[in-house]
């Protein structure tokens, strides 16, 4: 990749990574609704899910660049459906209840693995910044490391902000549940369309 593209790559990474999306909203929800231990379990799952999705996308780009559109079409519906389930769980959840099912390692993993925003962004980075300049798989693996900047780092920022707002949530729980649920539904609709 030419060095003059690095600033646009970095801007893209931060703009997309820190913007509200399924994983960031999920991270904040876990911080608001769960204890620190469960929120960290969910975040750990998100990191593994992120790396798994990024690696699968890299392999898919490397092996079958022409067939990617067909593959993405199916993944986005699975991701949208999963987000709708998370929205429902968020809407129904109560701070006083045990939210460990919502904020678990495997839910965090699945959020990222089915995160169409993540997969589409990974594919965009690979096909825009890597493959036009290199056909080596090792360059795609290096891109995965770059993608860690906006992925798990952004998720952790949303998680920290959520934990800082926990006291406010106790006071305005219903309104916050509705807002977070609507945001997740909005993400699901945007992904599906």
C-alpha positions as CSV (number, residue, x, y, z in Angstrom):
1,X,0.0,0.0,0.0
2,X,1.4,3.4,-0.9
3,X,2.3,5.5,2.2
4,X,0.1,8.4,1.0
5,X,-3.0,6.2,1.6
6,X,-2.1,5.7,5.3
7,X,-3.8,8.9,6.5
8,X,-7.1,7.9,4.8
9,X,-6.8,4.4,6.1
10,X,-6.4,5.6,9.7
11,X,-9.2,8.1,9.3
12,X,-11.5,5.3,8.0
13,X,-10.4,3.0,10.9
14,X,-11.3,5.5,13.6
15,X,-14.4,6.9,11.9
16,X,-16.0,3.5,11.4
17,X,-14.6,1.9,14.6
18,X,-15.9,4.5,17.1
19,X,-19.2,5.2,15.4
20,X,-22.2,3.6,17.0
21,X,-22.7,0.1,15.7
22,X,-23.8,-3.3,16.9
23,X,-20.7,-4.2,18.8
24,X,-20.2,-0.7,20.4
25,X,-23.8,-0.6,21.5
26,X,-23.6,-4.2,22.9
27,X,-20.4,-3.2,24.8
28,X,-22.2,-0.2,26.3
29,X,-25.2,-2.3,27.2
30,X,-23.1,-4.9,29.0
31,X,-21.4,-2.2,31.0
32,X,-24.7,-0.6,31.9
33,X,-26.5,-3.8,32.8
34,X,-23.9,-6.1,34.1
35,X,-21.1,-6.3,36.6
36,X,-17.5,-5.6,35.5
37,X,-16.6,-9.3,35.4
38,X,-19.5,-10.2,33.0
39,X,-18.8,-7.1,30.9
40,X,-15.2,-8.1,30.5
41,X,-16.2,-11.7,29.6
42,X,-18.4,-10.3,26.8
43,X,-15.5,-8.0,25.7
44,X,-13.1,-10.9,25.6
45,X,-15.6,-12.8,23.4
46,X,-15.9,-9.7,21.2
47,X,-12.1,-9.6,20.7
48,X,-12.0,-13.3,19.7
49,X,-15.1,-12.8,17.5
50,X,-13.5,-9.7,15.9
51,X,-10.3,-11.6,15.1
52,X,-12.2,-14.6,13.8
53,X,-14.4,-12.5,11.6
54,X,-11.4,-10.4,10.3
55,X,-9.5,-13.6,9.6
56,X,-12.4,-15.3,7.8
57,X,-13.0,-12.2,5.7
58,X,-9.3,-12.1,4.8
59,X,-9.3,-15.7,3.7
60,X,-12.5,-15.2,1.8
61,X,-11.0,-12.1,0.0
62,X,-7.8,-14.0,-0.7
63,X,-9.5,-17.2,-2.1
64,X,-12.6,-16.0,-3.8
65,X,-12.7,-12.2,-4.4
66,X,-15.5,-12.6,-7.1
67,X,-17.8,-14.6,-4.8
68,X,-17.7,-12.2,-1.9
69,X,-20.9,-10.4,-2.6
70,X,-22.9,-13.6,-2.5
71,X,-21.4,-14.6,0.8
72,X,-22.0,-11.2,2.5
73,X,-25.6,-11.2,1.4
74,X,-26.3,-14.1,3.8
75,X,-24.1,-13.0,6.7
76,X,-25.8,-9.7,7.0
77,X,-29.2,-11.3,7.5
78,X,-27.9,-13.6,10.2
79,X,-26.3,-10.5,11.9
80,X,-29.4,-8.5,11.6
81,X,-31.5,-11.3,13.1
82,X,-29.1,-11.7,16.0
83,X,-29.1,-7.9,16.6
84,X,-32.9,-8.0,16.8
85,X,-32.7,-10.7,19.5
86,X,-30.2,-8.7,21.4
87,X,-32.5,-5.6,21.1
88,X,-35.3,-7.6,22.6
89,X,-33.2,-8.9,25.4
90,X,-31.9,-5.3,26.1
91,X,-35.5,-4.0,26.1
92,X,-36.7,-6.6,28.5
93,X,-33.7,-6.6,30.8
94,X,-33.7,-5.2,34.3
95,X,-30.6,-4.0,36.2
96,X,-31.7,-5.9,39.2
97,X,-31.9,-9.2,37.2
98,X,-29.0,-11.4,36.4
99,X,-27.8,-10.2,33.0
100,X,-25.0,-12.7,32.7
101,X,-26.8,-14.4,29.8
102,X,-26.8,-11.2,27.8
103,X,-23.2,-10.3,28.6
104,X,-21.3,-13.5,28.2
105,X,-18.2,-14.5,26.3
106,X,-20.2,-16.4,23.6
107,X,-22.7,-13.6,23.1
108,X,-19.8,-11.2,22.7
109,X,-18.2,-13.6,20.2
110,X,-21.4,-14.0,18.2
111,X,-22.0,-10.2,18.1
112,X,-18.7,-9.7,16.4
113,X,-18.9,-12.9,14.2
114,X,-22.3,-11.8,12.8
115,X,-21.5,-8.1,12.8
116,X,-22.1,-7.2,9.1
117,X,-20.7,-3.7,9.7
118,X,-17.4,-5.3,10.8
119,X,-17.3,-7.8,8.0
120,X,-18.2,-5.3,5.3
121,X,-15.6,-2.8,6.7
122,X,-13.0,-5.5,6.8
123,X,-13.7,-6.5,3.2
124,X,-13.6,-2.8,2.2
125,X,-10.2,-2.3,3.8
126,X,-8.8,-5.5,2.3
127,X,-10.1,-4.8,-1.2
128,X,-9.3,-1.0,-1.2
129,X,-6.0,-0.8,0.7
130,X,-4.3,-4.2,0.4
131,X,-5.2,-6.3,-2.6
132,X,-4.7,-3.6,-5.2
133,X,-1.1,-3.4,-4.1
134,X,-0.2,-6.9,-2.9
135,X,-1.3,-10.5,-3.5
136,X,0.4,-11.8,-0.4
137,X,-1.8,-13.2,2.4
138,X,0.7,-11.9,5.0
139,X,-0.3,-8.4,4.0
140,X,-3.9,-9.2,4.8
141,X,-2.8,-10.6,8.2
142,X,-1.0,-7.3,8.8
143,X,-4.2,-5.5,8.0
144,X,-6.0,-7.5,10.7
145,X,-3.6,-6.0,13.2
146,X,-4.5,-2.5,11.9
147,X,-8.1,-3.4,12.3
148,X,-7.6,-4.1,16.0
149,X,-7.3,-0.3,16.5
150,X,-10.9,0.5,15.7
151,X,-12.4,-2.8,16.7
152,X,-11.7,-4.0,20.3
153,X,-10.3,-0.6,21.3
154,X,-13.5,1.2,20.3
155,X,-15.6,-1.5,22.0
156,X,-13.6,-1.0,25.2
157,X,-14.1,2.8,25.1
158,X,-17.9,2.2,24.8
159,X,-17.7,-0.3,27.6
160,X,-15.9,2.2,29.9
161,X,-18.3,5.0,29.1
162,X,-21.2,2.6,29.9
163,X,-19.7,1.7,33.2
164,X,-19.3,5.4,34.1
165,X,-23.0,6.0,33.4
166,X,-24.2,3.1,35.5
167,X,-25.6,5.3,38.3
168,X,-27.6,7.3,35.8
169,X,-29.0,4.2,34.3
170,X,-30.5,3.1,37.6
171,X,-32.5,6.3,37.5
172,X,-33.6,6.2,33.9
173,X,-33.5,2.5,33.1
174,X,-36.7,2.2,31.0
175,X,-35.8,5.1,28.7
176,X,-32.3,3.9,28.3
177,X,-33.5,0.3,27.6
178,X,-35.8,1.7,24.9
179,X,-33.1,3.9,23.4
180,X,-30.5,1.1,23.3
181,X,-33.0,-1.3,21.9
182,X,-34.1,1.1,19.2
183,X,-30.4,1.7,18.3
184,X,-29.8,-2.0,17.9
185,X,-33.0,-2.4,15.8
186,X,-31.8,0.6,13.7
187,X,-28.5,-1.2,13.2
188,X,-30.3,-4.4,12.3
189,X,-32.5,-2.6,9.7
190,X,-29.6,-0.8,8.1
191,X,-27.6,-4.0,7.9
192,X,-30.6,-5.9,6.3
193,X,-31.3,-3.2,3.8
